[in-house]
Amino acid sequence: MLLFSAVGTVLATITYNEGFEFGRIVGHCEVACSVLGADFSGFEYEGTCQCEQAGGFILTIPVDHSFFN
C-alpha cells in the first residue's frame, strides 16, 4: 500500500507540473494575441502562438516563453 501511495504521489506531482506549464504557455499566448487585437486560437510548444483576427486571418507569432520568467 505504501508503494502505491508513493507512486500515486509522484505521478500526481508530474501531472500537476505539466498542467501548470501548459497553462503558463497558454496565458502568454493570450496576452500576446490581445496586444495585437486578435483572439487566441492555439499554440505550439516550440514557441509559436496562433491568433485569429476579426476577418478570419490567422497570425502565427513567435513567442519566447522564457522572457516572461
N, CA, C and O of each residue as an XYZ file, in Angstrom:
276
protein
N       0.829     -1.186      0.000
C       0.000      0.000      0.000
C       0.878      1.256      0.000
O       0.556      2.248     -0.654
N       1.975      1.202      0.732
C       2.889      2.328      0.783
C       3.504      2.608     -0.589
O       3.708      3.762     -0.964
N       3.793      1.542     -1.327
C       4.362      1.699     -2.667
C       3.357      2.379     -3.602
O       3.726      3.272     -4.364
N       2.093      1.959     -3.546
C       1.064      2.586     -4.379
C       0.871      4.056     -4.023
O       0.652      4.881     -4.910
N       0.948      4.384     -2.777
C       0.814      5.785     -2.351
C       1.971      6.620     -2.869
O       1.772      7.745     -3.328
N       3.181      6.077     -2.800
C       4.357      6.810     -3.282
C       4.292      7.021     -4.785
O       4.548      8.123     -5.270
N       3.952      5.972     -5.527
C       3.855      6.083     -6.986
C       2.741      7.061     -7.363
O       2.924      7.881     -8.262
N       1.602      6.988     -6.696
C       0.499      7.910     -6.973
C       0.864      9.353     -6.702
O       0.477     10.250     -7.450
N       1.608      9.577     -5.633
C       2.031     10.940     -5.307
C       2.993     11.480     -6.358
O       2.878     12.635     -6.766
N       3.936     10.662     -6.797
C       4.894     11.096     -7.824
C       4.161     11.399     -9.127
O       4.426     12.423     -9.757
N       3.254     10.535     -9.537
C       2.522     10.760    -10.780
C       1.619     11.991    -10.693
O       1.489     12.730    -11.669
N       1.002     12.215     -9.547
C       0.168     13.409     -9.377
C       1.008     14.675     -9.450
O       0.569     15.674    -10.020
N       2.200     14.651     -8.884
C       3.095     15.812     -8.939
C       3.548     16.093    -10.367
O       3.599     17.250    -10.785
N       3.873     15.056    -11.108
C       4.288     15.232    -12.511
C       3.137     15.808    -13.326
O       3.341     16.722    -14.125
N       1.935     15.286    -13.132
C       0.763     15.788    -13.858
C       0.486     17.243    -13.516
O       0.170     18.037    -14.402
N       0.600     17.599    -12.256
C       0.385     18.980    -11.833
C       1.399     19.912    -12.492
O       1.026     20.973    -12.993
N       2.668     19.530    -12.496
C       3.707     20.381    -13.082
C       3.507     20.554    -14.583
O       3.694     21.653    -15.106
N       3.127     19.485    -15.284
C       2.871     19.589    -16.731
C       1.672     20.491    -16.995
O       1.704     21.299    -17.923
N       0.632     20.369    -16.210
C      -0.548     21.214    -16.373
C      -0.253     22.674    -16.078
O      -0.774     23.567    -16.746
N       0.577     22.913    -15.085
C       0.957     24.283    -14.750
C       1.737     24.910    -15.895
O       1.495     26.065    -16.246
N       2.664     24.171    -16.481
C       3.452     24.682    -17.612
C       2.550     24.945    -18.818
O       2.709     25.959    -19.498
N       1.613     24.049    -19.086
C       0.667     24.218    -20.183
C      -0.149     25.494    -20.001
O      -0.314     26.264    -20.947
N      -0.654     25.721    -18.805
C      -1.435     26.922    -18.520
C      -0.624     28.198    -18.627
O      -1.136     29.229    -19.062
N       0.632     28.134    -18.233
C       1.517     29.295    -18.321
C       1.733     29.693    -19.782
O       1.690     30.876    -20.119
N       1.963     28.705    -20.643
C       2.194     28.979    -22.063
C       0.924     29.539    -22.714
O       0.998     30.475    -23.510
N      -0.226     28.975    -22.383
C      -1.489     29.476    -22.930
C      -1.710     30.927    -22.500
O      -2.162     31.747    -23.299
N      -1.399     31.244    -21.257
C      -1.536     32.618    -20.769
C      -0.649     33.588    -21.524
O      -1.070     34.701    -21.841
N       0.578     33.176    -21.814
C       1.487     34.039    -22.585
C       0.920     34.308    -23.975
O       0.960     35.436    -24.466
N       0.394     33.262    -24.599
C      -0.171     33.428    -25.941
C      -1.414     34.311    -25.918
O      -1.611     35.124    -26.821
N      -2.247     34.161    -24.905
C      -3.442     35.006    -24.805
C      -3.081     36.472    -24.660
O      -3.728     37.336    -25.252
N      -2.051     36.756    -23.876
C      -1.613     38.146    -23.707
C      -1.048     38.680    -25.015
O      -1.362     39.801    -25.413
N      -0.217     37.887    -25.689
C       0.382     38.328    -26.955
C      -0.699     38.588    -28.006
O      -0.612     39.564    -28.752
N      -1.699     37.738    -28.071
C      -2.783     37.928    -29.050
C      -3.622     39.158    -28.722
O      -4.008     39.906    -29.620
N      -3.904     39.366    -27.448
C      -4.729     40.524    -27.088
C      -4.002     41.834    -27.361
O      -4.640     42.843    -27.662
N      -2.676     41.833    -27.260
C      -1.905     43.037    -27.591
C      -2.063     43.369    -29.072
O      -2.094     44.540    -29.453
N      -2.163     42.334    -29.902
C      -2.341     42.545    -31.341
C      -3.798     42.779    -31.732
O      -4.089     43.016    -32.904
N      -4.708     42.718    -30.777
C      -6.119     42.917    -31.063
C      -6.760     41.714    -31.717
O      -7.724     41.857    -32.469
N      -6.244     40.535    -31.443
C      -6.766     39.302    -32.035
C      -7.185     38.341    -30.925
O      -6.925     38.585    -29.747
N      -7.832     37.256    -31.315
C      -8.258     36.232    -30.370
C      -7.293     35.056    -30.412
O      -6.839     34.656    -31.484
N      -6.985     34.512    -29.264
C      -6.110     33.348    -29.165
C      -6.826     32.138    -29.750
O      -7.985     31.877    -29.429
N      -6.118     31.394    -30.621
C      -6.750     30.214    -31.210
C      -5.934     28.941    -31.023
O      -6.483     27.849    -31.171
N      -4.648     29.037    -30.706
C      -3.847     27.840    -30.499
C      -2.391     28.170    -30.280
O      -1.976     29.322    -30.408
N      -1.609     27.145    -29.947
C      -0.181     27.336    -29.752
C       0.556     26.034    -30.021
O      -0.041     24.958    -30.073
N       1.849     26.155    -30.188
C       2.724     25.003    -30.312
C       3.799     25.142    -29.251
O       4.224     26.252    -28.933
N       4.237     24.025    -28.707
C       5.232     24.065    -27.639
C       6.562     24.645    -28.102
O       7.366     25.068    -27.272
N       6.812     24.673    -29.412
C       8.080     25.193    -29.920
C       8.199     26.701    -29.763
O       9.276     27.259    -29.975
N       7.125     27.363    -29.400
C       7.203     28.788    -29.135
C       6.416     29.668    -30.078
O       6.704     30.860    -30.183
N       5.430     29.118    -30.770
C       4.614     29.950    -31.638
C       3.170     29.951    -31.139
O       2.654     28.941    -30.660
N       2.545     31.103    -31.265
C       1.143     31.262    -30.888
C       0.346     31.579    -32.137
O       0.844     32.245    -33.044
N      -0.881     31.109    -32.187
C      -1.760     31.400    -33.306
C      -2.891     32.295    -32.822
O      -3.570     31.999    -31.839
N      -3.071     33.382    -33.530
C      -4.104     34.356    -33.184
C      -5.004     34.545    -34.399
O      -4.536     34.548    -35.537
N      -6.288     34.700    -34.147
C      -7.245     34.907    -35.233
C      -7.795     36.318    -35.164
O      -8.347     36.736    -34.146
N      -7.637     37.050    -36.268
C      -8.169     38.402    -36.331
C      -9.631     38.369    -36.740
O     -10.157     37.311    -37.086
N     -10.285     39.512    -36.705
C     -11.727     39.597    -36.939
C     -12.132     39.049    -38.305
O     -13.195     38.439    -38.419
N     -11.336     39.243    -39.324
C     -11.677     38.782    -40.663
C     -11.396     37.316    -40.898
O     -11.592     36.832    -42.013
N     -10.947     36.596    -39.896
C     -10.634     35.182    -40.042
C      -9.185     34.914    -40.393
O      -8.796     33.759    -40.568
N      -8.378     35.963    -40.500
C      -6.963     35.817    -40.831
C      -6.221     35.266    -39.610
O      -6.376     35.784    -38.504
N      -5.422     34.227    -39.806
C      -4.676     33.600    -38.719
C      -3.239     34.128    -38.723
O      -2.540     34.058    -39.734
N      -2.824     34.647    -37.597
C      -1.442     35.094    -37.416
C      -0.690     34.045    -36.611
O      -1.208     33.543    -35.614
N       0.495     33.717    -37.022
C       1.368     32.848    -36.237
C       2.546     33.699    -35.802
O       3.334     34.160    -36.628
N       2.658     33.901    -34.507
C       3.712     34.770    -33.997
C       4.639     33.982    -33.083
O       4.179     33.159    -32.291
N       5.944     34.229    -33.186
C       6.885     33.553    -32.293
C       6.887     34.241    -30.924
O       6.857     35.468    -30.832
N       6.922     33.443    -29.883
C       6.957     33.976    -28.525
C       8.043     33.237    -27.760
O       8.079     32.007    -27.753
N       8.924     33.989    -27.116
C       9.958     33.402    -26.268
C       9.375     33.321    -24.860
O       9.338     34.316    -24.136
N       8.922     32.131    -24.480
C       8.244     31.968    -23.198
C       9.179     32.178    -22.006
O       8.715     32.472    -20.904
N      10.478     32.033    -22.211
C      11.418     32.279    -21.109
C      11.536     33.769    -20.800
O      12.032     34.136    -19.734
N      11.090     34.635    -21.715
C      11.110     36.073    -21.480
C      10.231     36.446    -20.294
O      10.532     37.401    -19.579
N       9.150     35.706    -20.077
C       8.195     36.021    -19.041
C       8.642     35.572    -17.648
O       7.999     35.916    -16.656
N       9.721     34.818    -17.563
C      10.206     34.350    -16.249
C      10.847     35.439    -15.460
O      11.302     35.205    -14.341
